[in-house]
């Protein structure tokens, strides 16, 4: 049987965006006849894995003191593993402060070399070393599988190197984000990060990543590189409903401009450079059109900016909603009038290659998109052909008032390019991965 082993930290029952890539690949591959095993760190948070994971996927969780736990079937008699509690403000605030401290002080000097997730990965490595014989009972026989490791944190790749060597597996290294030369996380020791990256890539049989710019970067470090984009999960979007006919958008008013126009941002904004400051000011001063700006997720830097500028009180135009479950997020994207993504205007490789997963989900929502980003970014190159780009705010001097006014909205038309948009489904991305794995195993 064709076998695939994933080694990762981010995996259900965690609920952040980092889990979606491996989760969907695991589900898709097992549905299409692969034997799939996921080796991951012990999860202490709640949630029922099999609400989202195909029960045929074997999950091996490893903790500091736990023996290897093999989970491959949901026991209905025992019920769910629990439900994560979101009503613990002290813990939430404490975690937020710790993250802000790390970003402001630790990352500035140590970059990604220090990572709060590293102890969990080290525990996983130690337990696997101690329990190597037991591990052999859970994994495909030596030389018969493709192993895919995905980070962050970066030690995951080194641990996967040991497993692939021990079992003679073909090793694919997947980068959801760049490790070295990352403009958000690189610190004073970036040369060490680059050195470690070179070791990881040189040892890998194949490197995969999510954008053309990042693929170009890793071509300089690895023997083989494959572009495997992120995408949207088709199960949350209905392209067959009547209002998905592209003709219905042509020649019709965008929305009723007499009503509230809801603009929404989904995800985290924990770096000052990503705060859409000029957009916030434009929304607050708009008088001839009823604009609302909604933030979903951890947008602590936006709150800091508004507090510092004295903008947080006596206004009913900007709203903060905090964490929203994934299913509800997908629904909110589709009910919003306009969706927003905001990045800094840098020109480094990691700036240009940044394509948040929500970009693909925004396109699948078939709603116009405001992109705040460098005009040469891979993100813009993805959105422009979709027919959904409302505007690209490409510099600090961009004139928002030319677009966010009554006359522009009244005459705005858009025509989604459905075939183009549907090409970015995670199913289509997984098809490329499936074909590559089949090719590898066939050659072996």
C-alpha positions in Angstrom: 0.0 0.0 0.0 1.2 3.6 -0.7 2.1 5.1 2.7 2.7 8.6 3.9 3.9 9.8 7.3 3.4 13.4 8.4 5.6 14.9 11.2 4.2 18.1 12.6 3.5 20.2 15.6 0.3 21.9 14.4 -2.5 19.4 14.2 -6.1 19.0 15.6 -7.4 19.4 18.2 -5.6 22.7 17.8 -7.8 25.1 15.9 -5.5 27.7 14.4 -4.8 28.2 10.7 -1.6 26.2 10.9 -3.4 22.9 11.2 -5.3 23.2 8.0 -2.5 22.3 5.5 -1.6 18.9 7.0 -5.1 18.1 8.1 -6.5 18.4 4.6 -3.7 16.6 3.0 -4.1 13.7 5.5 -7.8 13.5 4.8 -7.5 13.7 1.1 -4.7 11.2 0.8 -6.4 8.6 2.9 -9.7 9.0 0.9 -7.6 8.3 -2.2 -6.2 5.1 -1.0 -3.0 6.1 0.9 -2.1 4.7 4.3 -1.6 7.9 6.3 0.1 8.3 9.8 0.6 11.6 11.6 3.3 11.9 14.2 2.7 14.9 16.4 3.3 16.5 19.8 0.9 15.7 22.6 -2.1 17.9 22.6 -3.4 19.2 25.9 -6.2 21.4 24.5 -9.6 20.0 23.8 -11.6 19.1 20.8 -12.6 15.9 19.1 -10.1 15.1 16.4 -12.6 13.1 14.4 -14.9 16.0 14.0 -12.5 17.1 11.3 -10.2 14.1 10.7 -10.9 11.0 8.7 -10.9 8.1 11.2 -8.7 6.1 8.9 -5.8 8.5 9.6 -3.5 7.1 12.3 -2.4 9.7 14.8 0.6 9.1 17.0 0.8 11.7 19.8 4.0 11.9 21.9 4.5 13.9 25.1 7.2 14.4 27.8 6.2 11.4 30.0 3.6 9.6 27.9 4.2 6.5 26.0 3.5 6.7 22.3 -0.3 7.0 22.0 -1.8 5.5 18.8 -5.2 6.9 17.9 -6.8 5.5 14.8 -10.5 5.2 15.6 -12.9 7.4 17.5 -14.5 5.7 20.4 -18.1 6.8 20.5 -18.6 5.3 23.9 -16.0 7.6 25.5 -17.3 10.7 23.7 -15.3 13.7 22.8 -11.9 14.5 24.2 -13.4 17.7 25.7 -14.2 21.2 24.6 -11.7 24.0 24.6 -12.7 26.7 27.0 -12.5 30.2 25.6 -13.9 31.9 28.8 -10.6 32.1 30.7 -9.7 35.8 30.3 -6.8 35.6 32.7 -5.1 32.8 30.8 -5.9 34.4 27.5 -4.4 37.8 28.6 -1.4 36.1 30.1 -0.7 34.2 26.9 -1.2 37.4 24.8 1.3 39.3 27.0 3.8 36.4 26.7 3.5 36.4 22.9 3.8 40.2 22.7 6.9 40.1 24.9 8.4 37.4 22.6 7.7 39.3 19.5 9.0 42.6 20.8 12.1 41.5 22.6 13.1 37.9 22.0 12.4 37.7 18.3 14.4 40.9 17.8 17.5 39.2 18.9 17.0 35.4 18.6 14.6 35.3 15.7 13.1 31.9 15.3 16.0 30.1 17.1 14.0 30.5 20.3 10.5 29.2 20.0 8.0 28.3 22.8 7.0 25.2 20.9 10.6 23.8 20.8 10.3 22.0 24.2 7.3 20.0 22.9 9.3 19.0 19.8 12.3 18.0 21.9 10.1 15.9 24.1 8.8 14.2 21.0 12.3 13.6 19.8 13.4 12.1 23.1 10.4 9.8 23.4 10.8 8.6 19.8 14.4 7.8 20.5 13.6 5.9 23.7 10.6 4.2 22.2 12.1 3.5 18.7 11.0 -0.1 18.7 7.5 0.8 19.7 7.5 3.5 17.1 8.4 0.8 14.5 5.1 -0.9 15.2 3.1 2.3 14.2 5.0 3.3 11.1 5.2 1.7 7.6 8.0 -0.7 7.0 11.4 0.6 6.2 11.8 2.1 2.8 8.2 2.0 1.9 6.9 5.5 2.7 7.2 9.2 2.0 7.7 11.3 5.1 6.5 14.9 5.1 7.6 17.3 7.8 6.1 20.7 8.1 7.2 23.6 10.3 7.2 25.8 12.4 8.8 25.1 14.7 12.1 24.4 12.8 13.3 21.4 15.0 10.5 19.4 13.5 12.5 19.0 10.3 15.6 17.8 12.2 13.5 15.2 14.0 12.0 14.1 10.7 15.5 13.8 9.3 16.3 11.2 12.0 13.1 9.3 11.4 13.5 9.2 7.7 17.1 8.0 8.1 16.1 5.4 10.7 13.3 4.0 8.4 14.9 4.9 5.0 11.9 7.1 4.0 11.9 9.6 1.2 11.8 13.0 3.0 9.8 16.0 1.9 10.4 19.2 3.8 7.4 21.6 3.7 7.7 25.3 4.5 4.5 27.1 5.4 6.6 30.1 6.3 10.3 30.7 5.6 12.6 29.8 8.5 15.7 31.9 7.5 15.4 35.5 6.1 11.8 35.9 7.5 11.1 39.6 7.8 8.7 39.1 10.7 10.9 36.8 12.8 14.5 37.2 11.8 16.8 38.5 14.5 20.4 39.2 15.2 21.4 35.5 14.5 19.8 35.2 11.0 23.1 33.7 9.7 22.6 30.8 12.1 19.1 30.3 10.8 20.4 30.3 7.2 23.0 27.8 8.2 20.4 25.5 9.7 18.1 26.0 6.7 20.9 24.9 4.4 21.4 21.7 6.4 17.7 20.9 6.3 17.3 21.6 2.6 20.5 19.9 1.6 19.4 16.7 3.4 15.8 16.8 2.0 14.8 14.8 -1.1 12.3 17.5 -1.9 11.3 21.0 -0.5 7.8 22.3 -0.9 6.5 25.8 -0.1 3.5 28.0 -0.7 4.4 30.8 -3.0 6.6 31.5 -6.1 8.9 33.9 -4.3 9.6 31.5 -1.5 10.1 28.7 -4.0 12.7 30.8 -5.8 14.5 31.3 -2.5 14.6 27.6 -1.6 15.8 26.7 -5.1 19.0 28.2 -4.0 19.2 25.9 -0.9 17.7 22.6 -2.1 18.1 20.0 -4.8 14.4 19.9 -5.7 11.6 22.4 -5.0 7.9 22.1 -5.6 5.3 24.8 -5.3 2.3 23.5 -3.3 0.0 26.5 -2.5 -2.4 26.8 0.3 -6.0 26.9 -0.7 -9.7 26.9 0.4 -11.6 23.9 1.7 -14.4 23.3 -0.9 -16.8 21.8 1.7 -17.4 25.4 3.0 -18.3 27.0 -0.3 -21.1 26.3 -2.7 -20.2 27.2 -6.3 -23.4 25.6 -7.7 -25.9 28.0 -6.1 -27.7 30.4 -8.4 -25.9 33.5 -7.4 -22.6 32.0 -8.3 -23.4 32.6 -12.0 -20.8 35.1 -13.1 -23.3 36.9 -15.4 -25.3 37.9 -12.4 -22.5 40.2 -11.2 -22.0 42.0 -14.5 -23.9 45.2 -15.0 -25.5 45.2 -11.5 -24.9 47.5 -8.6 -22.3 46.1 -6.1 -24.6 46.7 -3.1 -27.3 49.0 -1.9 -25.1 51.9 -0.8 -27.9 53.3 1.4 -27.3 50.3 3.8 -24.3 49.4 6.0 -21.2 48.3 4.0 -19.4 45.7 6.1 -15.7 45.3 5.6 -14.0 42.4 7.4 -10.5 41.4 8.4 -9.8 37.8 9.5 -6.7 36.6 11.3 -4.0 38.1 13.5 -2.4 41.5 13.5 0.4 41.4 16.1 2.9 43.5 14.2 2.6 47.3 14.0 3.6 47.4 10.3 0.5 45.4 9.3 -2.0 47.7 11.0 -4.2 49.3 8.3 -3.9 52.7 9.8 -5.0 54.8 6.8 -8.0 52.5 6.2 -9.1 53.0 9.8 -8.9 56.7 9.5 -10.9 56.7 6.3 -13.6 54.6 7.8 -13.9 56.8 10.8 -14.2 60.0 8.8 -16.6 58.7 6.2 -19.9 60.6 6.3 -21.6 60.1 3.0 -21.5 56.3 3.1 -22.1 54.0 6.1 -18.9 51.9 6.4 -18.1 49.4 9.2 -14.8 47.7 9.7 -14.8 44.4 11.6 -11.7 42.6 13.0 -11.9 38.9 13.7 -9.0 37.2 15.5 -6.1 38.5 17.6 -5.6 42.0 16.4 -3.9 43.4 19.5 -1.7 45.8 17.4 -4.8 47.4 15.9 -6.2 47.9 19.4 -2.9 49.4 20.6 -2.8 51.8 17.7 -6.4 53.0 18.2 -5.8 53.5 21.9 -2.6 55.4 21.3 -4.3 57.6 18.8 -7.4 58.1 21.0 -9.7 56.5 18.4 -11.2 53.7 20.5 -14.0 55.6 22.2 -17.2 57.2 21.0 -17.2 55.5 17.6 -19.6 52.9 16.1 -17.7 52.0 12.9 -14.9 49.7 14.0 -15.5 46.4 15.9 -13.3 43.7 17.4 -14.7 40.2 17.8 -11.7 38.1 18.9 -11.4 34.4 18.1 -14.1 32.9 15.9 -14.3 29.1 15.2 -13.3 28.1 11.6 -16.7 27.2 10.4 -18.2 30.5 11.5 -15.3 32.4 10.0 -16.0 30.9 6.6 -19.7 31.9 6.9 -18.7 35.5 8.0 -16.4 35.9 5.0 -19.3 35.0 2.7 -21.7 37.4 4.4 -19.3 40.3 4.5 -19.5 42.9 1.7 -15.7 43.3 1.3 -12.9 41.3 2.9 -9.5 42.7 3.7 -5.9 41.6 4.0 -3.2 43.9 5.3 0.6 43.3 5.1 3.6 45.6 5.2 5.1 47.2 2.0 8.5 45.6 2.2 10.4 44.2 -0.8 12.3 41.3 0.8 11.7 37.7 -0.4 9.5 36.9 2.6 7.4 40.1 2.1 6.7 39.3 -1.6 6.0 35.6 -1.1 3.5 36.0 1.8 0.1 34.7 0.6 -2.1 34.2 3.7 -4.5 31.2 3.4 -7.4 33.6 3.9 -6.7 35.1 0.4 -7.9 31.8 -1.2 -10.9 31.7 1.2 -11.7 35.3 0.3 -11.7 34.4 -3.4 -13.9 31.4 -2.7 -16.3 33.7 -0.9 -16.9 35.5 -4.2 -16.7 38.9 -2.5 -14.5 41.9 -3.4 -11.1 42.0 -1.7 -9.1 45.0 -0.4 -5.4 44.1 -0.5 -2.9 46.3 1.4 0.4 45.1 0.1 3.4 45.8 -2.2 2.2 45.8 -5.9 4.8 43.2 -6.8 3.7 40.7 -4.2 2.7 37.2 -5.0 -0.5 37.9 -3.2 -1.6 40.6 -5.7 -0.6 38.3 -8.6 -3.0 35.7 -7.2 -5.9 38.0 -6.6 -5.8 40.2 -9.7 -6.9 37.5 -12.2 -9.8 36.5 -9.9 -12.0 39.5 -10.9 -12.4 40.3 -7.1 -9.7 42.9 -6.4 -11.6 46.0 -5.1 -8.3 47.9 -4.9 -4.7 47.4 -3.9 -3.4 50.0 -1.4 0.2 49.7 -2.4 1.9 52.4 -0.4 1.6 54.7 2.6 0.4 57.5 0.3 -2.4 55.5 -1.3 -5.7 57.6 -1.6 -8.4 55.5 0.0 -11.0 58.3 -0.4 -11.0 57.7 -4.2 -12.6 54.3 -3.6 -14.5 54.5 -0.3 -17.1 57.0 -1.4 -20.7 56.9 -2.5 -20.1 57.4 -6.2 -17.5 54.7 -6.5 -19.7 52.1 -4.7 -22.7 53.1 -6.7 -21.0 52.3 -10.0 -18.8 49.4 -8.9 -19.2 46.1 -10.8 -17.3 42.8 -10.5 -17.1 39.5 -12.3 -15.6 36.6 -10.4 -13.6 34.2 -12.6 -15.0 30.9 -11.3 -12.8 28.5 -13.1 -9.7 30.4 -11.9 -10.9 30.6 -8.3 -11.9 26.9 -8.1 -8.4 25.9 -9.2 -7.1 27.0 -5.8 -9.2 24.4 -3.8 -7.2 22.3 -1.4 -8.4 19.3 -3.4 -6.6 20.5 -6.5 -3.4 21.3 -4.5 -3.6 17.8 -2.9 -3.9 16.3 -6.4 -0.4 17.7 -7.2 1.0 16.3 -3.9 -0.7 12.9 -4.5 0.8 12.7 -8.0 4.2 13.5 -6.7 4.0 10.9 -3.9 2.8 8.3 -6.4 5.7 9.1 -8.7 8.2 8.8 -5.8 6.9 5.5 -4.5 6.6 4.1 -8.1 10.2 5.0 -8.8 11.3 3.3 -5.5 
